[in-house]
Amino acid sequence: MKQVDLVLATGGGAMVKAAYSSGTPSYGVGPGNSVQIIAEDANIEDATSKIVLSKCFDNATSCSSENSVIIESNIYERALALFKEKGGYLCEGNEREALEEWMWVENKHGIRSINPQIIAKSAIEIAKGAQIDVPSNCKMLIVEGIEPILEDRFALEKLSPVLTLWKYNTFDDAYRILKELTDNCGTGHSCGIHTFTDSYITLLGEKMNTSRIMVNQPQAPANGGNFFNGMPSTVTLGCGTWGGNITTENINYKHFLNITWVSRPITPVKPTDDEMFGSYLKKNWSNYKMKLFEYQAKEIFNEYTIPIPSSILCESVDEVIQATEQLSYPVVLKSQVLMGGRGKKGLIPIVHNRNEAEKEANRLFSSEYGVHRILVEEAISIESELYLSITVDPVEAKGVILISKEGGVEIETLAQEDATKIQREPFDLTRGLQNFQISELAYRFNLNKALTKELSSIIKHLYSIFIQFDAELVEINPLFITKEGNMIAGDGKIVIDENSMQRQPRFTRTREFYDSDMEYEAALQGIPYLQFDGDISLMCAGAGLTTTVFDLINYEGGSVANYLEFGGPNYRKAYEAMELCLRNTSKVILVVTFGTIARADVMAQGIVDAASRLHPDRPIVTCIRGTGEIEAVEILEKAGFTPLFNTEEAVREAVKLSRG
């Protein structure tokens, strides 16, 4: 292997391991154990024909050959009858036992493994070896799977025309069987489904650790690429890191080529932060930053004599109409929501008459963005726009003023495309912003004397706001220069440091900052909480541990109803935490902690007390570790809980319970 440029390793795991250990770049493939589902809406005739075709090809020596088929209970008997019509023979009772005895024999190490004499043999030859009489037209042998799956040898890859059938009642059950079969043997390789229900296909695509999912196709011809599916043609199927391989792709000629990339500059196409992270930021931003609404920022601007447009805050369509007529048309309707890119989303329309105002107000209040207030503002005659902000440079541990002649744009985009258009003026946070710095900044733009003086005044007052409100950011974007020769703050943003909220009693977290009542109530309790729509409520100590448990649940095929972190200063808030979890429509509560300062015995007692008071209507899985763990175990066992000591085990138990 060391004498070649590239190794392609197909076969057993030992060969793949040797290739990867050789020091030569290598592609390897993992073992197969392909499983198909036949759902209740499948074309049963078509599905069974394709499975028989695939299973009998080359006596099932292909790693892509179907080894098991999972069939919905209402169509199971019909599918079985069709398999028999197409050359299948069902081995039951003593025949099943005889077949198993023949297919798996003791090797020289005393371990039962696949009998080499059945590999690549026909169904008739295998039946003869097992002393089973089958019809002369028999193409494949059939057995029915027996749970628990891990104890049934027929759940494994068989390298022979022997097919195992499994029956399911709900699709969740089908997914469970599929996952257990694949995780037991064939992780990363492939699976398939015969259905016309997109939600079934999507679920498998999102949750199965397989590199290929074939829909309404014979597995063996489809996996290796075919004219009917467009997959790259190959006999070497990568299984990704799931199967201990370097790729999930069908290995083909492209993988044997060295490619030189020649790159030339292009016009950047950069998505905004909101386009990339909008849903996440909308859910999480207000949990960590006290970001004020535009109308609140402008109230502060007005108090500090920074000019703002005439405006009226409205909470209904009628109020909007009254405000537009009071200010006179045209006016701007500015949706008060905590997100960037409002203009791009159509949340800041200009209206020119009453009909437009009523139509747009109705649209905004009923939009998906949760608009509860509209700031009706006079339209400004704009000559030009500036950008102005004061923030913190965390690298230099200094304050910094950012100012640009190109306002109304994403400052991050401008910084990438042409950083020279942004003027930076750092200042010492201890000494503060000096007057000479303000004057020097204002004079950089070659404005007339009146505008230079006004800009200096605005910078000075913006700095005062930055200091007085413990801000991480104060921003005016755009800062209008009007055709009349004045400056007006077109928009305003203020983000207050979360750690200083006790010094800023003017602004408190209200319901409008949150997506749900529970998120709001959790914030009032100081409990980090995120709402999802799954089956398992999380109560964990420590953000890192909570995130890890979240990932483990998804890996095991479960889903999270809520993320709740009650460690650190919240470790005595078990009652409040459990109350929040019980308000979800979850099926199980999973408690995982590992405390040092947050003592395990205290959290265990809190869980027991909370359960006795709240009378939970769903099971609770506990894995409470750390300081005081022995006492915690005693407390939990005395209260009737079964304490677990392994996080992965606790997650598997919760996922199992969530499936009913």
VENTASUL-V711049 format. One record per residue. N is the residue number from 1. RES is the residue in one small letter. SS is DSSP state (H for helix, E for strand, L for the rest). PSI is psi as a letter, one per 20 degrees, with the letter a starting at -180 (* if undefined). OMEGA is omega in degrees with one decimal (none if undefined). Layout:
n: (N:N)
res: (RES:RES)
ss: (SS:SS)
psi: (PSI:PSI)
omega: (OMEGA:OMEGA)
This chain:
n: (1:2:3:4:5:6:7:8:9:10:11:12:13:14:15:16:17:18:19:20:21:22:23:24:25:26:27:28:29:30:31:32:33:34:35:36:37:38:39:40:41:42:43:44:45:46:47:48:49:50:51:52:53:54:55:56:57:58:59:60:61:62:63:64:65:66:67:68:69:70:71:72:73:74:75:76:77:78:79:80:81:82:83:84:85:86:87:88:89:90:91:92:93:94:95:96:97:98:99:100:101:102:103:104:105:106:107:108:109:110:111:112:113:114:115:116:117:118:119:120:121:122:123:124:125:126:127:128:129:130:131:132:133:134:135:136:137:138:139:140:141:142:143:144:145:146:147:148:149:150:151:152:153:154:155:156:157:158:159:160:161:162:163:164:165:166:167:168:169:170:171:172:173:174:175:176:177:178:179:180:181:182:183:184:185:186:187:188:189:190:191:192:193:194:195:196:197:198:199:200:201:202:203:204:205:206:207:208:209:210:211:212:213:214:215:216:217:218:219:220:221:222:223:224:225:226:227:228:229:230:231:232:233:234:235:236:237:238:239:240:241:242:243:244:245:246:247:248:249:250:251:252:253:254:255:256:257:258:259:260:261:262:263:264:265:266:267:268:269:270:271:272:273:274:275:276:277:278:279:280:281:282:283:284:285:286:287:288:289:290:291:292:293:294:295:296:297:298:299:300:301:302:303:304:305:306:307:308:309:310:311:312:313:314:315:316:317:318:319:320:321:322:323:324:325:326:327:328:329:330:331:332:333:334:335:336:337:338:339:340:341:342:343:344:345:346:347:348:349:350:351:352:353:354:355:356:357:358:359:360:361:362:363:364:365:366:367:368:369:370:371:372:373:374:375:376:377:378:379:380:381:382:383:384:385:386:387:388:389:390:391:392:393:394:395:396:397:398:399:400:401:402:403:404:405:406:407:408:409:410:411:412:413:414:415:416:417:418:419:420:421:422:423:424:425:426:427:428:429:430:431:432:433:434:435:436:437:438:439:440:441:442:443:444:445:446:447:448:449:450:451:452:453:454:455:456:457:458:459:460:461:462:463:464:465:466:467:468:469:470:471:472:473:474:475:476:477:478:479:480:481:482:483:484:485:486:487:488:489:490:491:492:493:494:495:496:497:498:499:500:501:502:503:504:505:506:507:508:509:510:511:512:513:514:515:516:517:518:519:520:521:522:523:524:525:526:527:528:529:530:531:532:533:534:535:536:537:538:539:540:541:542:543:544:545:546:547:548:549:550:551:552:553:554:555:556:557:558:559:560:561:562:563:564:565:566:567:568:569:570:571:572:573:574:575:576:577:578:579:580:581:582:583:584:585:586:587:588:589:590:591:592:593:594:595:596:597:598:599:600:601:602:603:604:605:606:607:608:609:610:611:612:613:614:615:616:617:618:619:620:621:622:623:624:625:626:627:628:629:630:631:632:633:634:635:636:637:638:639:640:641:642:643:644:645:646:647:648:649:650:651:652:653:654:655:656:657:658:659:660)
res: (m:k:q:v:d:l:v:l:a:t:g:g:g:a:m:v:k:a:a:y:s:s:g:t:p:s:y:g:v:g:p:g:n:s:v:q:i:i:a:e:d:a:n:i:e:d:a:t:s:k:i:v:l:s:k:c:f:d:n:a:t:s:c:s:s:e:n:s:v:i:i:e:s:n:i:y:e:r:a:l:a:l:f:k:e:k:g:g:y:l:c:e:g:n:e:r:e:a:l:e:e:w:m:w:v:e:n:k:h:g:i:r:s:i:n:p:q:i:i:a:k:s:a:i:e:i:a:k:g:a:q:i:d:v:p:s:n:c:k:m:l:i:v:e:g:i:e:p:i:l:e:d:r:f:a:l:e:k:l:s:p:v:l:t:l:w:k:y:n:t:f:d:d:a:y:r:i:l:k:e:l:t:d:n:c:g:t:g:h:s:c:g:i:h:t:f:t:d:s:y:i:t:l:l:g:e:k:m:n:t:s:r:i:m:v:n:q:p:q:a:p:a:n:g:g:n:f:f:n:g:m:p:s:t:v:t:l:g:c:g:t:w:g:g:n:i:t:t:e:n:i:n:y:k:h:f:l:n:i:t:w:v:s:r:p:i:t:p:v:k:p:t:d:d:e:m:f:g:s:y:l:k:k:n:w:s:n:y:k:m:k:l:f:e:y:q:a:k:e:i:f:n:e:y:t:i:p:i:p:s:s:i:l:c:e:s:v:d:e:v:i:q:a:t:e:q:l:s:y:p:v:v:l:k:s:q:v:l:m:g:g:r:g:k:k:g:l:i:p:i:v:h:n:r:n:e:a:e:k:e:a:n:r:l:f:s:s:e:y:g:v:h:r:i:l:v:e:e:a:i:s:i:e:s:e:l:y:l:s:i:t:v:d:p:v:e:a:k:g:v:i:l:i:s:k:e:g:g:v:e:i:e:t:l:a:q:e:d:a:t:k:i:q:r:e:p:f:d:l:t:r:g:l:q:n:f:q:i:s:e:l:a:y:r:f:n:l:n:k:a:l:t:k:e:l:s:s:i:i:k:h:l:y:s:i:f:i:q:f:d:a:e:l:v:e:i:n:p:l:f:i:t:k:e:g:n:m:i:a:g:d:g:k:i:v:i:d:e:n:s:m:q:r:q:p:r:f:t:r:t:r:e:f:y:d:s:d:m:e:y:e:a:a:l:q:g:i:p:y:l:q:f:d:g:d:i:s:l:m:c:a:g:a:g:l:t:t:t:v:f:d:l:i:n:y:e:g:g:s:v:a:n:y:l:e:f:g:g:p:n:y:r:k:a:y:e:a:m:e:l:c:l:r:n:t:s:k:v:i:l:v:v:t:f:g:t:i:a:r:a:d:v:m:a:q:g:i:v:d:a:a:s:r:l:h:p:d:r:p:i:v:t:c:i:r:g:t:g:e:i:e:a:v:e:i:l:e:k:a:g:f:t:p:l:f:n:t:e:e:a:v:r:e:a:v:k:l:s:r:g)
ss: (L:L:L:L:L:L:E:E:E:L:L:L:H:H:H:H:H:H:H:H:H:L:L:L:L:E:E:E:L:L:L:L:L:L:E:E:E:E:L:L:L:L:L:H:H:H:H:H:H:H:H:H:H:H:H:H:H:H:H:H:L:L:L:L:L:L:L:E:E:E:E:E:H:H:H:H:H:H:H:H:H:H:H:H:H:L:L:E:E:E:L:L:H:H:H:H:H:H:H:H:H:H:H:E:E:E:L:L:L:L:L:E:E:E:L:H:H:H:L:L:L:L:H:H:H:H:H:H:H:L:L:L:L:L:L:L:L:L:L:E:E:E:E:E:L:L:L:L:H:H:H:L:H:H:H:L:L:L:L:L:L:E:E:E:E:E:E:E:L:L:H:H:H:H:H:H:H:H:H:H:H:H:H:H:L:L:L:E:E:E:E:E:E:E:L:L:L:H:H:H:H:H:H:H:H:H:H:L:L:E:E:E:E:E:E:L:L:L:H:H:H:H:H:L:L:L:L:L:L:L:L:L:L:L:L:L:E:L:L:L:H:H:H:L:L:L:L:L:L:E:L:L:H:H:H:H:L:L:L:L:L:L:L:L:L:L:L:L:L:L:L:L:H:H:H:H:H:H:H:H:H:H:H:H:H:H:H:H:L:E:E:L:L:H:H:H:H:H:H:H:H:H:H:L:L:L:L:E:L:L:E:E:E:E:L:L:H:H:H:H:H:H:H:H:H:H:H:L:L:L:E:E:E:E:E:L:L:L:L:L:L:L:L:L:L:L:L:E:E:E:E:L:L:H:H:H:H:H:H:H:H:H:H:H:H:L:L:L:L:L:L:L:L:E:E:E:E:E:L:L:L:E:E:E:E:E:E:E:E:E:E:E:E:L:L:L:L:E:E:E:E:E:E:E:L:L:L:L:L:L:H:H:H:H:H:H:H:L:H:H:H:E:E:E:E:E:E:L:L:L:L:L:L:L:H:H:H:H:H:H:H:H:H:L:L:L:L:L:H:H:H:H:H:H:H:H:H:H:H:H:H:H:H:H:H:H:H:H:L:L:E:E:E:E:E:E:E:E:E:E:E:E:L:L:L:L:E:E:E:L:L:E:E:E:E:E:L:H:H:H:H:H:H:L:L:L:L:L:L:L:H:H:H:L:L:L:H:H:H:H:H:H:H:H:H:L:L:E:E:E:E:L:L:L:L:E:E:E:E:E:L:L:H:H:H:H:H:H:H:H:H:H:H:H:H:L:L:L:L:E:E:E:E:E:E:L:L:H:H:H:L:L:L:H:H:H:H:H:H:H:H:H:L:L:L:L:L:E:E:E:E:E:E:E:E:L:L:L:L:H:H:H:H:H:H:H:H:H:H:H:H:H:H:H:L:L:L:L:E:E:E:E:E:E:E:E:L:L:H:H:H:H:H:H:H:H:H:H:L:L:L:L:L:L:L:L:H:H:H:H:H:H:H:H:H:H:H:H:L:L)
psi: (h:i:i:r:h:p:p:o:o:q:b:r:h:h:g:g:g:h:g:h:i:i:i:p:p:q:p:r:q:r:q:r:l:p:p:q:p:o:r:h:j:q:n:g:g:g:g:h:g:h:g:g:g:g:h:i:p:k:k:k:i:q:i:i:p:p:h:q:p:p:p:p:h:h:j:g:h:g:g:g:g:g:g:g:h:j:j:q:p:p:o:r:c:h:h:g:g:g:g:g:h:h:h:o:r:p:a:i:j:j:p:p:r:p:o:h:i:i:p:j:q:r:h:g:g:g:h:g:h:j:l:p:p:q:q:h:j:p:h:q:q:p:q:p:q:p:q:q:g:i:i:o:h:i:i:r:p:i:k:q:l:o:p:p:q:q:p:q:g:r:h:h:g:g:g:g:g:g:g:g:g:g:h:h:p:j:p:i:e:r:r:r:q:o:r:j:o:h:h:g:g:g:g:g:h:h:h:p:m:q:i:p:o:p:p:l:q:p:g:g:h:g:g:j:p:r:h:i:i:j:q:p:p:r:j:o:o:q:j:a:h:h:j:k:r:i:q:j:r:o:p:a:h:h:i:j:q:p:p:p:p:o:p:q:q:r:p:p:n:p:q:r:h:h:h:g:j:g:h:g:h:h:h:h:g:i:h:i:q:n:p:q:q:g:h:g:g:h:g:g:g:g:h:k:k:p:p:q:q:p:r:p:p:q:j:r:g:g:h:g:g:g:g:h:h:h:h:q:q:q:r:p:o:o:p:n:q:m:q:r:k:h:g:h:j:k:j:m:q:p:q:i:r:g:g:g:g:g:g:h:g:g:g:g:h:j:r:i:j:l:o:i:q:p:o:p:q:q:p:p:o:p:g:r:p:r:p:p:q:p:a:p:o:h:g:i:l:r:q:p:p:p:q:q:i:n:r:j:r:o:h:g:g:h:h:g:h:n:h:i:i:p:p:p:n:q:q:p:h:g:h:r:p:q:h:h:g:g:g:g:g:h:i:h:j:k:r:r:g:g:h:g:g:h:g:g:g:g:g:g:h:h:h:g:g:g:g:h:j:l:q:h:p:p:p:o:o:q:o:q:o:r:i:i:k:r:p:p:o:h:q:q:p:p:p:p:p:h:i:j:h:i:i:m:i:h:o:q:p:r:h:i:i:q:h:r:h:h:h:g:h:g:h:h:i:k:o:p:p:p:p:a:k:b:i:o:p:p:o:q:o:p:h:g:g:g:h:g:h:g:g:h:g:h:h:j:j:a:q:p:h:q:o:p:o:k:a:c:i:j:i:j:l:h:g:h:g:h:g:g:h:i:i:r:l:r:i:q:p:o:o:p:q:n:q:f:g:o:p:h:h:g:h:g:h:g:g:g:g:g:h:h:h:i:m:q:j:q:q:p:p:p:n:o:r:b:p:k:h:g:h:g:g:g:g:g:h:h:i:j:q:n:p:r:j:p:g:h:g:g:g:h:g:g:g:g:h:i:i:*)
omega: (-178.4:-176.9:-177.7:179.8:-174.8:178.6:172.1:-173.7:174.1:-178.0:-174.8:-179.7:-179.5:179.5:179.5:179.0:178.8:179.1:-179.3:-178.7:-173.1:-175.1:177.2:176.5:-171.0:166.2:177.0:177.6:179.8:179.9:177.3:170.9:-170.2:-179.0:177.0:171.7:168.8:-177.4:-173.8:-177.7:-176.4:166.7:-169.3:179.1:-179.2:-177.3:-177.8:178.4:-178.8:179.8:178.4:177.8:-177.6:-176.3:-175.1:179.9:176.2:-179.5:172.1:177.0:178.9:176.1:-179.7:-179.2:178.0:175.8:177.6:173.9:-178.4:-169.1:177.6:-168.8:-176.7:-179.5:-174.3:-176.3:178.2:179.6:179.1:178.8:179.3:176.0:178.9:179.0:-175.0:174.0:178.1:177.3:-176.8:176.4:-178.9:173.1:-177.3:179.4:177.2:180.0:-180.0:178.9:179.1:179.9:-179.0:-175.3:179.2:-177.3:179.1:175.3:-175.2:177.6:-180.0:-178.7:178.7:-179.9:-175.2:-179.1:-179.2:-176.5:178.8:-175.9:177.4:177.3:179.2:178.6:-179.3:179.4:179.9:178.9:179.2:178.5:179.0:179.9:176.7:177.9:179.7:178.1:-177.8:-179.8:-177.0:178.8:-179.2:176.3:-177.2:169.4:175.9:-177.5:-179.3:176.3:5.2:-172.4:-175.3:-179.1:-178.8:-178.9:-179.5:174.6:-174.8:172.0:-170.4:177.3:-177.1:180.0:176.7:-173.3:178.7:179.8:177.7:-177.4:177.2:179.4:178.6:-177.9:173.7:178.5:177.5:179.3:179.6:-179.4:179.8:-177.9:179.6:178.9:-176.3:178.8:179.7:-179.9:176.4:179.6:177.3:-171.5:-175.1:169.7:-179.1:179.3:172.4:-176.5:171.0:-179.6:-175.4:-177.3:176.2:-178.5:-179.8:179.8:179.0:179.8:-177.4:-168.7:-176.5:176.1:176.8:-176.7:-178.8:172.4:-177.4:-176.9:177.7:-178.8:170.6:-167.8:-174.5:178.3:-176.5:-177.3:-175.4:180.0:-176.9:178.6:-176.1:177.6:175.4:176.4:178.2:-176.9:-176.9:166.3:-177.2:-170.9:176.3:-178.0:176.9:179.0:174.9:-177.7:179.1:-179.5:-175.7:-178.1:174.6:-171.8:166.6:-177.2:-179.6:-171.8:-178.6:-179.4:-179.2:-177.1:165.8:-174.9:175.1:178.7:174.3:-173.1:174.1:179.3:175.0:174.4:-176.1:171.7:-173.3:175.9:176.6:175.8:-178.0:177.7:-179.0:-170.6:-170.7:-176.3:179.1:-177.9:180.0:-177.9:-167.0:-171.3:-175.7:175.8:-173.0:-178.8:173.1:-178.6:-177.0:172.1:-179.6:-177.2:177.5:178.1:-177.8:172.9:178.7:176.9:-178.1:179.1:-179.4:173.9:169.4:-174.6:176.6:176.2:171.7:-174.5:176.6:179.3:-174.3:-180.0:178.3:179.3:179.9:179.3:178.4:-178.7:178.2:-177.8:-179.0:-179.3:177.9:-178.3:-176.9:-175.2:-3.8:177.5:179.8:175.5:-173.4:179.5:-178.6:178.1:-175.4:177.4:176.1:175.9:-178.3:-179.4:179.9:-179.5:179.7:-176.0:177.8:-179.0:171.0:179.4:-173.2:179.1:-175.6:-178.1:178.1:-179.1:-179.2:-179.0:-177.2:178.5:176.8:-179.8:-177.3:-178.1:-179.0:-176.7:-179.1:-172.7:175.8:179.8:178.4:178.4:175.3:174.7:178.1:-169.7:177.0:175.6:-175.7:173.1:-167.9:172.8:178.2:-176.2:174.2:170.7:179.8:176.0:171.9:-178.3:-178.8:172.4:-173.6:-179.7:-178.8:-176.8:178.8:168.3:179.0:172.9:175.7:-178.7:-177.2:175.1:-177.4:178.4:177.6:179.0:173.9:-175.5:178.6:178.8:179.1:179.8:179.4:-174.0:179.8:-176.1:-178.9:-179.6:178.8:176.8:179.2:176.2:178.1:177.3:-179.7:-176.6:178.4:-179.9:-178.8:179.4:-176.9:-177.7:-178.4:177.8:178.8:-178.4:-178.4:177.8:-176.1:-177.7:-178.3:-169.8:176.3:175.4:176.0:-172.1:-176.9:-179.6:177.4:178.4:-179.0:177.9:177.6:-179.6:-179.2:178.3:-179.0:-178.7:177.8:176.5:178.3:177.3:-179.9:-177.9:-173.4:-176.4:177.9:-172.1:167.4:179.8:164.5:-170.8:169.1:-179.1:7.8:167.1:-174.5:159.5:-173.2:177.2:177.2:176.7:178.4:174.3:-179.8:177.0:-178.3:178.2:-178.8:177.8:174.7:175.8:-176.6:176.8:-178.2:-175.8:-177.9:-173.3:177.9:178.2:-178.5:-175.7:-178.9:-176.0:177.5:178.6:177.6:-174.7:-174.6:178.3:-169.3:-178.9:-176.1:177.3:-176.9:177.3:178.8:-179.3:176.8:179.2:177.5:178.2:-176.7:-177.4:175.4:-172.5:174.3:-176.7:173.1:-174.5:-178.3:-171.2:-173.1:175.6:-179.5:167.7:-174.8:179.2:-180.0:-177.0:179.8:178.9:-179.9:179.2:178.2:179.2:175.9:-179.4:-179.7:178.6:178.9:178.6:-179.8:177.6:177.1:179.4:-172.7:177.2:177.0:174.7:-179.9:-176.1:-177.5:174.1:178.1:-177.8:-176.8:-170.2:174.0:-176.8:-179.0:-178.8:-178.8:-179.5:-179.1:178.2:177.3:-179.7:-177.4:177.5:172.8:174.0:-179.7:-179.8:-178.8:174.6:179.3:179.3:178.0:179.2:168.3:-170.9:169.5:172.6:175.1:-170.4:-179.3:-177.5:178.2:179.7:177.8:178.8:177.4:178.0:-179.5:179.8:-179.4:-179.9:-179.2:-179.3:-173.0:179.3:-176.1:-177.7:179.5:-177.7:177.6:177.5:-176.0:172.3:-172.9:-174.5:172.4:-177.5:-178.6:-174.5:-179.3:178.0:179.5:179.3:179.2:-179.7:-177.8:-179.0:178.8:-179.2:177.3:176.1:175.2:-177.4:175.7:-172.6:-179.1:-175.3:-179.6:178.4:179.1:179.1:179.6:178.9:179.3:178.9:178.6:-180.0:-178.5:179.6:174.8:none)
